[in-house]
Amino acid sequence: MAQAWEPGQLAARLPFLRRRGLMRAGIRAFFEARGYIEVETPYAVPAPGEEVHIPAFGLNPPGRYLNTSPEFAMKKLLAGGSGRIFQLARVWRNEPPSDTHAPEFTMLEWYRPGATMADLMDEVELLLRAILPPSITWRSITASLAKFERITVAEAFARHAGVDILATANNAPALAAAAGTPLRASETWEDLFFRLLLERVEPHIGRNHPVFLTHWPAEQAALARRDPADPRVAERFELYCCGLELANAFVELTDAAEQRSRFEADRARRHALYGNDWDLDEDFLAAVAQLPECAGIAMGFDRLVMLATGATRITDVQWLPD
């Protein structure tokens, strides 16, 4: 089997990789012009995150993990008074590879004190228009950056799945009945939510133009705060372009007690499914208590390069893919 570094293999990827370098430079110029500082945070960490279904790579000797996101570390810097910060970070997720996912990839992550969700979406639009062509074609889907749509999760589920997702919160049988689908064995409300999102909603969004999917149910808040105007939802959005999920963003939760409660619930679920893992990051919770009002976003840089180049496999835009 030919290796990724061999002349023929590397030559085929070089046009994509040259574009990758130009995009890195463009991203740095964009953020520096907007008053951001580029930071570097550790890759080996004692707690790689608290997402239930994102497995991490453990290191030897035990007690350290490859980070799944620089989020915890960057928020500690925010709490210390760093101001606007961004990072092009290597991250690792112990999940099977696919055309759009590699276990090791690059994440563009940035945080902006004082920003609202609308501010962050505005900034995303400016960034994409600065580093991508006006029209993108990827896997035979063409999207124009002349328009960005903003639609709530509730609106998307009503439009494409025919259900009132907020009225059925935490009631899996009610959601299944409303959606006209059998509830699978041991399927939770969260499981069914993501099944409907994958099967009925995502195929219809972010195709002709990019779409921000906003105001996620509070059950999917993660590290986002609840919307003060409607506590049933969280100030969170995801971005889709050419049918590809590109980014996940929050108006950050700054209530350390609520964050601890969420973490404890997530840890209990993760441990029940996958077994015990790392200790709770008390240092991060101490930082949350001092976190300024802010918003932050994580964007898959490799996927961004795929959209810019038309590459259909993530390994085509990585210098030495596994």
N, C-alpha and C positions, 0 to 999 in steps of 0.2 A: 504493500500500500504506500502510495506517495506521501511524503511528509510535507507539512505546511511550509517549511523553510526551503524546500528544493526549488531551483530556479523556475521551473515551469509553473509550479503552484504559486509561488510568491508573485511572479510576473502577472498572473491572472488577477491577483488581488490588489496590485499596486495602485491602480486608478482609484479604487475605493479608499485605500489607506492614505493616499495623498490628500484626498478630500477630507478624511478624518483629521489630518493634521491642520488643515486650513480651518476646519470647524472649531477645533480646540482653541486656535488663536483668535478666531472671531468671538467665541464665548468669553474668553478672558478680556478682550477689548470691550465687549458689551458691558460686562459687570464692573470693570474698573472705571469706565466712563460714568457709571451710575453710583459711584461711591462705595462699592463693595471691596472687601479685602479677601484675597484668596488665602485659605487656611489649609493646613494639613493635620489630620488627626490619626491616632494609632489604628493599625489594621488588626493587631492582636489585642483583644479586649476581654475583660472578665465576664461581661454580659452582652451578647450580640444583639439583643432586642427581646421583645416580649410577644411578638406575633405568634398566634397559636400554630399556624400551618407553614411557617417559614423555618425549615431546619438549617442548623448551622454546622460548620465544620469544626470539630474539636481539635485542639493541639495537644501535643505530648511534650512535657508532663501536663497532666490535667489542670484545669483551672483557667485556661485561656482558650478563646475561640476566635476564628476569623470573623470580622464584623460583617453583618448582613446589610448594614447601612451605617453611615457616619452620624446618624441623627442624634443619638445620645451625646456623643462627644461635642457636636456642634452646638447643641443647646446648652451644654455646660459653658462653652465660650460666650454664648449670648448672655447667660446669667452673670458672667463675669464682666460684661460691659463691652464686648467686642464690637457691637454695632453690626452693620450689614456685612454678611459673610457668604462666601460660596466655596465650593470644592468640587473638583473632578476626582472622585475617589474610586479606588478599586474595592469591590465588595464581592462576597462569596455567599452562595446559597446552595445548600446540599440537595439539589433537585435534579431530576433527569434532564439532560440537554434536549433541546428541540431547535427548530429553525429560528425561533425568536428568543430563545433563552440559552445562556451558557452558565455553568456553575460559577465561573469567575467572569465578572464584567465590570464596566465603568458606570458609575452613577454621578450625574450632575445634581448637586443638592445646594440649595441656597435658602437663606433666612433673612427676613427684612423686619426689623422692629417697627411697630406702629402700623403695619400694613393690614388692610382688610382682605377678605377673600376676593372682592372685586379688584382691588389694587394688584393682587398677585396674578389674577387672570389677565389683566391689562398688560402686565409685565411679560407674561408668557407670550402673548400675541406679538409684542414688540421684538422679543428674542427670536421667535421662529421666523418672523418676517425679515429679520436681520441676517440670519444664517442659512435659510432655506430658499429655494426658488419660489416664485409666486404660485406655481402650480406643481404638484407632486404626483407622480404616478408610481404606485407600488403594488405589485401583484395584480396588475390590470385594473386597479382602482385609482381614479384620478380625483384629487382633492384640491380645491382652490383656497389659498390663504387670504383671499379678498374678504372672506366672511368667516367668523368664528361664532358658533352657536353656543348658548348657555341654557341648559335644560336640567331641571331637578330630577333626582331619582324617582320621585313620586310621579312626575309628569311622564318620564320615560316608561315606567312600568304601566301606567294607565294607557299610554299610546300603543305600546308594542306587546304587552302581556295581558292587557285588559283587566288589571287588578288594582285595588287601592292598597298599596304596599304598607302604608302607615296604619291603616285600620286593622291590619292583620298582624301587627308587630308581635313577635314571640308566640304566635299561634299557628303552628305548622299546619294542622288540619284545616283551619280556616283559609290559609293562603292556598293550600292545594285545591280546596273546593272552588275558590274564586278563580283559580287559574285553569280549572278543568283538567287537572293532572293527578294521577294516583300518588299518594305519599309513599315513598319507598321505605323499606324496612330500616328502622333506626335513623331516618332522615330528620334532622332538626330544622327549625325555621331558618337558621343561617344556611344550612346545606341547600334547602329549597330556594332561598333567596338567590344564592349564587348560581344554582342550576338554571333558574329562569333568566337571570342576568346573562349568562353565557349563551343560552339557547334562543331566547326571544328578544332580548334588548340589544346586546352588543352587535349582532349581525346587521342592525339597522342604523347604527350611529357612527358618526365620524367618517363618513364615506365621501360625500361630495364636498365636504368642508370639515375642518376640525370641530369637535364638540367637547365642551366642558360638561361633565356629568356632576351636578352639584347637590349639596344638601342631602347627605346620606342618612339613612335611619340611625338614630342614636345608638342602636345596637352595634353599628359598624363605625363608631366614632374613632376607635383606636386612640390616638394621641391628640385628637381634635376636640375643641370645646363644643358644647351644645350651643345651638343658635339661640341667643337671648330672646328672639322674637317667636321662636317655635321650638321648645325643648324636645320635641319628638325627633328632631333632626340635628345633625352635627354640621359644623362649618368645615366641610371637607369636599374636595372635588377630585375627579380623575379626568385626564385628557385623552381623547381618542383621535387618531388621524389615519386616514386610509384603512380604517377598521382595526388599527393596531393600538393597543393601550400603551400610552407613552409616559404618563406621569401621574403621581398621587400627591395631593397637597392638603395641608391643614391650616386653619387658624388655630394656633397652638393652645392647648390646655395649660393654664398656669396655676391650677388648683392642685397642690401636691396631695392633699387628702383624697380627692377624687381620682387622681392618677394612680395612687397606691391601690385604691379599691378596684379599679379596672385591671391593674396588673395582677392582683391576687386572684381575681376571677379568671383571667386569661391563663395564668400559671396553673391553676387547678384543672382547667380544661386540657391544657397541653400535656400536663403530667398524666392525666387519666388516659389520654390517647397514645402518648409516646414515651412515658416514663420521666423520671426526674432528670433535671439538667443543671443549669447554673443558678447561683444565688441571685436574689433580687439586688439590683443596682441601687443601693441606698444613696450613693453619691449623686446619682442622677436625680433621685427624688428630692434631695436637698437643693439641687440646682433648679428644679421646677418651681420650688417655692420662691425663688428669686428671679424667675424668668420674666422679662418684660413682655407686654402685649406684642405679639408678632405673628407672622405667617411664614410658612416654609413649604418647600416643594422638593420632591425627589423625581428626577427625570432620567430615564434610561438613555445614556449617551450613545451606546452602540445602536439602539433602535433608531435614534435620531439620525445617525449616519446612514442606516439602512434606508430611511425615507429619502434622504438627500441624494443617495446614489442609485436607488432602485435595487440594491442587493437584496436577495430573497432569503439569505441565510446569515445569521449573526456571525458565524465563523468567517464569512467573506470580508467583514470589516474589522477583524481582530488581527494583530500582527502575527502572533503565534498561538492560534487556538489549539486547545487540547484535542 
